[in-house]
Amino acid sequence: AKGFARKTTIRSLERTEAQLVADTLTGKAAVEQAELSQGKTSDGQQLALVSELREVQDQLAQIEPQLDISKYYADLDLMRAPVAGRVAGVAQVGPGTVVNGGRTMMEIVPNGRALIIETQVSPQDIDDVRVGIDAVVRFSSVNPHGQTAFEGKVITLSPARIGQEGGQPGYYRAQIVLNDPDSVRRAGVELQPGIPASVNIKTTNRTLMDYLLAPFSDALSKSFREE
């Protein structure tokens, strides 16, 4: 209701401003016409025109700050995403809730942007991983069989180990970008921010084809063990 009221106020002020601007232009034109026709226009008429013009200009000077203030407060009621996209998740907040800076209010899947997957590299594997090498990504949670593999590359790698609190071995953070982001859409895979992904990074010991065939090999190995 507050946002609607502010919009109504802004529209009303904008209409008033537009009318005052029009009146100002009309007044200026009348004064100029009177100056050109000094012989036909009395001094009293000219003074009246100038007085009316100044009154309109004073009203316009008063309305402009009011409009700026109303627009400022209306802008505070709005949340703007840094990129265009599809809203995937919204935080639940009640009316009148004060939102602290830095709080996540919604998650957005960007339109037309590169798909970036964040993964963890174990310390024992870090020597074989570098920026620019190939990787294969699968989204088993939204693609149950996990057979659709999407090729990508490592674009960032953290310089230091992360998460060593409590005696944990920690890990190195790597980011993978898909070579063809539209391939996910063509495969009918619906992605949401934060969904788990399986990432295989190509190293010198295995070829990219090994990673592409990994689900089939794992399934075949499992079937032999079950027999």
C-alpha positions as YAML, in Angstrom:
chain: A
units: angstrom
residues:
- id: 1
  name: ALA
  ca: [0.00, 0.00, 0.00]
- id: 2
  name: LYS
  ca: [2.88, 2.37, 0.83]
- id: 3
  name: GLY
  ca: [4.51, 1.79, -2.55]
- id: 4
  name: PHE
  ca: [1.21, 2.36, -4.34]
- id: 5
  name: ALA
  ca: [0.60, 5.59, -2.40]
- id: 6
  name: ARG
  ca: [4.04, 6.88, -3.32]
- id: 7
  name: LYS
  ca: [3.47, 6.10, -6.98]
- id: 8
  name: THR
  ca: [0.15, 7.96, -6.84]
- id: 9
  name: THR
  ca: [1.88, 10.97, -5.26]
- id: 10
  name: ILE
  ca: [4.62, 10.93, -7.88]
- id: 11
  name: ARG
  ca: [2.12, 10.81, -10.74]
- id: 12
  name: SER
  ca: [0.17, 13.71, -9.21]
- id: 13
  name: LEU
  ca: [3.33, 15.78, -8.79]
- id: 14
  name: GLU
  ca: [4.46, 14.96, -12.32]
- id: 15
  name: ARG
  ca: [1.11, 16.12, -13.71]
- id: 16
  name: THR
  ca: [1.37, 19.35, -11.70]
- id: 17
  name: GLU
  ca: [4.94, 19.88, -12.88]
- id: 18
  name: ALA
  ca: [3.97, 19.33, -16.51]
- id: 19
  name: GLN
  ca: [1.13, 21.84, -16.19]
- id: 20
  name: LEU
  ca: [3.40, 24.42, -14.55]
- id: 21
  name: VAL
  ca: [6.04, 23.96, -17.26]
- id: 22
  name: ALA
  ca: [3.35, 24.49, -19.88]
- id: 23
  name: ASP
  ca: [2.10, 27.58, -18.05]
- id: 24
  name: THR
  ca: [5.66, 28.91, -17.85]
- id: 25
  name: LEU
  ca: [6.16, 28.52, -21.59]
- id: 26
  name: THR
  ca: [2.80, 30.18, -22.23]
- id: 27
  name: GLY
  ca: [3.69, 33.04, -19.88]
- id: 28
  name: LYS
  ca: [7.07, 33.58, -21.50]
- id: 29
  name: ALA
  ca: [5.45, 33.67, -24.92]
- id: 30
  name: ALA
  ca: [2.89, 36.22, -23.68]
- id: 31
  name: VAL
  ca: [5.60, 38.45, -22.20]
- id: 32
  name: GLU
  ca: [7.65, 38.29, -25.40]
- id: 33
  name: GLN
  ca: [4.58, 39.14, -27.43]
- id: 34
  name: ALA
  ca: [3.82, 42.09, -25.15]
- id: 35
  name: GLU
  ca: [7.38, 43.38, -25.52]
- id: 36
  name: LEU
  ca: [7.07, 43.21, -29.29]
- id: 37
  name: SER
  ca: [3.77, 45.11, -29.13]
- id: 38
  name: GLN
  ca: [4.73, 47.79, -26.64]
- id: 39
  name: GLY
  ca: [2.68, 50.38, -28.44]
- id: 40
  name: LYS
  ca: [-0.48, 48.30, -28.13]
- id: 41
  name: THR
  ca: [0.04, 46.87, -24.63]
- id: 42
  name: SER
  ca: [-0.22, 49.03, -21.54]
- id: 43
  name: ASP
  ca: [2.41, 48.99, -18.81]
- id: 44
  name: GLY
  ca: [-0.17, 47.52, -16.44]
- id: 45
  name: GLN
  ca: [-0.84, 44.58, -18.74]
- id: 46
  name: GLN
  ca: [2.87, 43.88, -19.11]
- id: 47
  name: LEU
  ca: [3.39, 43.99, -15.36]
- id: 48
  name: ALA
  ca: [0.46, 41.61, -14.87]
- id: 49
  name: LEU
  ca: [1.94, 39.15, -17.38]
- id: 50
  name: VAL
  ca: [5.36, 39.30, -15.73]
- id: 51
  name: SER
  ca: [3.78, 38.83, -12.30]
- id: 52
  name: GLU
  ca: [1.81, 35.78, -13.46]
- id: 53
  name: LEU
  ca: [4.96, 34.30, -15.03]
- id: 54
  name: ARG
  ca: [6.96, 34.75, -11.82]
- id: 55
  name: GLU
  ca: [4.17, 33.16, -9.80]
- id: 56
  name: VAL
  ca: [4.15, 30.11, -12.05]
- id: 57
  name: GLN
  ca: [7.95, 29.88, -11.88]
- id: 58
  name: ASP
  ca: [7.81, 30.05, -8.07]
- id: 59
  name: GLN
  ca: [5.25, 27.23, -7.98]
- id: 60
  name: LEU
  ca: [7.46, 25.17, -10.30]
- id: 61
  name: ALA
  ca: [10.48, 25.79, -8.05]
- id: 62
  name: GLN
  ca: [8.46, 24.46, -5.09]
- id: 63
  name: ILE
  ca: [7.09, 21.38, -6.85]
- id: 64
  name: GLU
  ca: [10.43, 20.12, -8.22]
- id: 65
  name: PRO
  ca: [12.05, 19.39, -4.80]
- id: 66
  name: GLN
  ca: [8.85, 17.63, -3.67]
- id: 67
  name: LEU
  ca: [8.95, 15.45, -6.77]
- id: 68
  name: ASP
  ca: [12.65, 14.64, -6.24]
- id: 69
  name: ILE
  ca: [12.01, 13.62, -2.61]
- id: 70
  name: SER
  ca: [9.03, 11.44, -3.55]
- id: 71
  name: LYS
  ca: [11.05, 9.71, -6.27]
- id: 72
  name: TYR
  ca: [13.91, 9.14, -3.82]
- id: 73
  name: TYR
  ca: [11.71, 7.39, -1.26]
- id: 74
  name: ALA
  ca: [9.87, 5.43, -3.95]
- id: 75
  name: ASP
  ca: [13.23, 4.23, -5.24]
- id: 76
  name: LEU
  ca: [14.08, 2.90, -1.76]
- id: 77
  name: ASP
  ca: [11.06, 0.60, -1.97]
- id: 78
  name: LEU
  ca: [12.43, -1.07, -5.09]
- id: 79
  name: MET
  ca: [14.93, -3.91, -5.39]
- id: 80
  name: ARG
  ca: [16.83, -4.10, -8.65]
- id: 81
  name: ALA
  ca: [18.79, -7.13, -9.75]
- id: 82
  name: PRO
  ca: [22.23, -6.51, -11.27]
- id: 83
  name: VAL
  ca: [21.25, -8.69, -14.25]
- id: 84
  name: ALA
  ca: [18.07, -9.71, -16.05]
- id: 85
  name: GLY
  ca: [16.92, -13.27, -15.55]
- id: 86
  name: ARG
  ca: [14.40, -15.67, -14.08]
- id: 87
  name: VAL
  ca: [13.63, -15.58, -10.36]
- id: 88
  name: ALA
  ca: [14.28, -19.01, -8.89]
- id: 89
  name: GLY
  ca: [13.88, -18.37, -5.16]
- id: 90
  name: VAL
  ca: [12.52, -15.57, -2.98]
- id: 91
  name: ALA
  ca: [13.19, -14.97, 0.72]
- id: 92
  name: GLN
  ca: [10.07, -14.81, 2.89]
- id: 93
  name: VAL
  ca: [9.71, -11.45, 4.65]
- id: 94
  name: GLY
  ca: [6.72, -9.79, 6.26]
- id: 95
  name: PRO
  ca: [5.27, -6.36, 5.46]
- id: 96
  name: GLY
  ca: [7.36, -3.52, 6.86]
- id: 97
  name: THR
  ca: [10.38, -5.72, 7.47]
- id: 98
  name: VAL
  ca: [13.70, -3.86, 7.50]
- id: 99
  name: VAL
  ca: [16.16, -5.68, 5.24]
- id: 100
  name: ASN
  ca: [19.80, -5.53, 6.28]
- id: 101
  name: GLY
  ca: [22.45, -4.83, 3.69]
- id: 102
  name: GLY
  ca: [23.94, -7.90, 2.04]
- id: 103
  name: ARG
  ca: [20.97, -10.17, 2.76]
- id: 104
  name: THR
  ca: [19.95, -12.51, -0.05]
- id: 105
  name: MET
  ca: [16.38, -11.63, -1.04]
- id: 106
  name: MET
  ca: [16.07, -13.69, -4.19]
- id: 107
  name: GLU
  ca: [18.04, -15.95, -6.47]
- id: 108
  name: ILE
  ca: [18.09, -15.26, -10.19]
- id: 109
  name: VAL
  ca: [19.11, -17.42, -13.11]
- id: 110
  name: PRO
  ca: [20.62, -14.85, -15.52]
- id: 111
  name: ASN
  ca: [19.50, -14.66, -19.14]
- id: 112
  name: GLY
  ca: [22.12, -15.08, -21.80]
- id: 113
  name: ARG
  ca: [24.98, -15.39, -19.34]
- id: 114
  name: ALA
  ca: [27.63, -18.06, -19.04]
- id: 115
  name: LEU
  ca: [26.74, -20.98, -16.77]
- id: 116
  name: ILE
  ca: [29.36, -21.21, -14.03]
- id: 117
  name: ILE
  ca: [29.68, -24.24, -11.77]
- id: 118
  name: GLU
  ca: [31.68, -24.08, -8.56]
- id: 119
  name: THR
  ca: [33.43, -27.23, -7.38]
- id: 120
  name: GLN
  ca: [35.97, -28.37, -4.81]
- id: 121
  name: VAL
  ca: [39.33, -29.89, -5.68]
- id: 122
  name: SER
  ca: [41.02, -32.08, -3.09]
- id: 123
  name: PRO
  ca: [44.60, -31.18, -2.06]
- id: 124
  name: GLN
  ca: [45.99, -34.43, -3.47]
- id: 125
  name: ASP
  ca: [44.60, -33.58, -6.93]
- id: 126
  name: ILE
  ca: [45.52, -29.91, -7.07]
- id: 127
  name: ASP
  ca: [48.87, -30.49, -8.81]
- id: 128
  name: ASP
  ca: [47.02, -31.90, -11.85]
- id: 129
  name: VAL
  ca: [44.50, -29.05, -12.10]
- id: 130
  name: ARG
  ca: [45.11, -25.70, -13.77]
- id: 131
  name: VAL
  ca: [43.09, -22.93, -15.37]
- id: 132
  name: GLY
  ca: [42.09, -23.70, -18.95]
- id: 133
  name: ILE
  ca: [41.91, -27.49, -18.79]
- id: 134
  name: ASP
  ca: [38.76, -29.34, -19.85]
- id: 135
  name: ALA
  ca: [36.06, -30.57, -17.52]
- id: 136
  name: VAL
  ca: [32.80, -32.52, -17.76]
- id: 137
  name: VAL
  ca: [29.73, -31.54, -15.74]
- id: 138
  name: ARG
  ca: [26.63, -33.60, -14.95]
- id: 139
  name: PHE
  ca: [23.49, -32.55, -13.06]
- id: 140
  name: SER
  ca: [22.27, -35.82, -11.61]
- id: 141
  name: SER
  ca: [19.62, -34.25, -9.36]
- id: 142
  name: VAL
  ca: [17.66, -32.86, -12.32]
- id: 143
  name: ASN
  ca: [18.82, -35.50, -14.79]
- id: 144
  name: PRO
  ca: [18.32, -38.72, -12.77]
- id: 145
  name: HIS
  ca: [20.20, -41.03, -15.09]
- id: 146
  name: GLY
  ca: [23.14, -38.64, -15.11]
- id: 147
  name: GLN
  ca: [24.03, -39.59, -18.67]
- id: 148
  name: THR
  ca: [23.96, -36.08, -20.15]
- id: 149
  name: ALA
  ca: [27.47, -34.65, -19.94]
- id: 150
  name: PHE
  ca: [28.24, -31.01, -20.61]
- id: 151
  name: GLU
  ca: [31.74, -29.97, -21.57]
- id: 152
  name: GLY
  ca: [33.42, -26.97, -20.01]
- id: 153
  name: LYS
  ca: [36.70, -25.48, -18.87]
- id: 154
  name: VAL
  ca: [38.28, -24.45, -15.58]
- id: 155
  name: ILE
  ca: [38.28, -20.63, -15.47]
- id: 156
  name: THR
  ca: [39.38, -19.91, -11.89]
- id: 157
  name: LEU
  ca: [41.28, -21.77, -9.20]
- id: 158
  name: SER
  ca: [41.77, -20.52, -5.66]
- id: 159
  name: PRO
  ca: [45.44, -19.84, -4.86]
- id: 160
  name: ALA
  ca: [45.18, -21.19, -1.31]
- id: 161
  name: ARG
  ca: [43.45, -24.04, 0.48]
- id: 162
  name: ILE
  ca: [40.00, -23.30, 1.96]
- id: 163
  name: GLY
  ca: [38.08, -24.81, 4.85]
- id: 164
  name: GLN
  ca: [40.84, -26.18, 7.07]
- id: 165
  name: GLU
  ca: [39.00, -25.40, 10.30]
- id: 166
  name: GLY
  ca: [38.66, -28.17, 12.85]
- id: 167
  name: GLY
  ca: [41.47, -30.27, 11.44]
- id: 168
  name: GLN
  ca: [39.76, -30.72, 8.06]
- id: 169
  name: PRO
  ca: [42.03, -31.24, 5.03]
- id: 170
  name: GLY
  ca: [40.33, -28.40, 3.19]
- id: 171
  name: TYR
  ca: [39.96, -27.97, -0.55]
- id: 172
  name: TYR
  ca: [40.71, -25.66, -3.45]
- id: 173
  name: ARG
  ca: [37.79, -23.85, -5.08]
- id: 174
  name: ALA
  ca: [37.51, -24.12, -8.86]
- id: 175
  name: GLN
  ca: [34.98, -22.58, -11.21]
- id: 176
  name: ILE
  ca: [33.90, -24.26, -14.42]
- id: 177
  name: VAL
  ca: [32.22, -22.49, -17.33]
- id: 178
  name: LEU
  ca: [30.25, -24.52, -19.87]
- id: 179
  name: ASN
  ca: [31.45, -24.26, -23.45]
- id: 180
  name: ASP
  ca: [27.87, -24.13, -24.75]
- id: 181
  name: PRO
  ca: [25.37, -22.81, -22.14]
- id: 182
  name: ASP
  ca: [22.43, -23.44, -24.50]
- id: 183
  name: SER
  ca: [23.24, -27.16, -24.53]
- id: 184
  name: VAL
  ca: [21.66, -27.45, -21.07]
- id: 185
  name: ARG
  ca: [18.39, -25.97, -22.34]
- id: 186
  name: ARG
  ca: [18.45, -28.16, -25.45]
- id: 187
  name: ALA
  ca: [18.91, -31.21, -23.24]
- id: 188
  name: GLY
  ca: [15.75, -30.26, -21.33]
- id: 189
  name: VAL
  ca: [17.62, -29.83, -18.05]
- id: 190
  name: GLU
  ca: [16.01, -27.27, -15.71]
- id: 191
  name: LEU
  ca: [18.68, -25.62, -13.58]
- id: 192
  name: GLN
  ca: [18.23, -23.76, -10.30]
- id: 193
  name: PRO
  ca: [20.90, -21.86, -8.33]
- id: 194
  name: GLY
  ca: [22.63, -24.10, -5.83]
- id: 195
  name: ILE
  ca: [21.70, -27.48, -7.31]
- id: 196
  name: PRO
  ca: [24.42, -30.13, -6.94]
- id: 197
  name: ALA
  ca: [26.62, -30.98, -9.89]
- id: 198
  name: SER
  ca: [29.15, -33.71, -10.56]
- id: 199
  name: VAL
  ca: [32.37, -32.33, -12.04]
- id: 200
  name: ASN
  ca: [35.16, -34.35, -13.58]
- id: 201
  name: ILE
  ca: [38.26, -32.33, -14.44]
- id: 202
  name: LYS
  ca: [40.48, -33.75, -17.16]
- id: 203
  name: THR
  ca: [43.99, -34.54, -15.97]
- id: 204
  name: THR
  ca: [47.01, -36.04, -17.71]
- id: 205
  name: ASN
  ca: [46.07, -39.52, -16.53]
- id: 206
  name: ARG
  ca: [42.64, -39.72, -18.18]
- id: 207
  name: THR
  ca: [41.30, -38.51, -21.51]
- id: 208
  name: LEU
  ca: [38.16, -36.46, -21.98]
- id: 209
  name: MET
  ca: [36.46, -39.51, -23.52]
- id: 210
  name: ASP
  ca: [37.13, -41.41, -20.28]
- id: 211
  name: TYR
  ca: [35.15, -38.79, -18.42]
- id: 212
  name: LEU
  ca: [32.33, -38.77, -20.96]
- id: 213
  name: LEU
  ca: [32.00, -42.54, -20.67]
- id: 214
  name: ALA
  ca: [32.43, -42.58, -16.89]
- id: 215
  name: PRO
  ca: [28.70, -43.11, -16.04]
- id: 216
  name: PHE
  ca: [28.49, -46.07, -18.42]
- id: 217
  name: SER
  ca: [31.69, -47.58, -17.05]
- id: 218
  name: ASP
  ca: [30.54, -47.09, -13.46]
- id: 219
  name: ALA
  ca: [27.15, -48.63, -14.19]
- id: 220
  name: LEU
  ca: [28.76, -51.59, -15.97]
- id: 221
  name: SER
  ca: [31.21, -52.13, -13.12]
- id: 222
  name: LYS
  ca: [28.39, -51.99, -10.60]
- id: 223
  name: SER
  ca: [26.35, -54.56, -12.52]
- id: 224
  name: PHE
  ca: [29.30, -56.98, -12.55]
- id: 225
  name: ARG
  ca: [29.77, -56.55, -8.80]
- id: 226
  name: GLU
  ca: [26.09, -57.21, -8.16]
- id: 227
  name: GLU
  ca: [26.24, -60.40, -10.22]
...
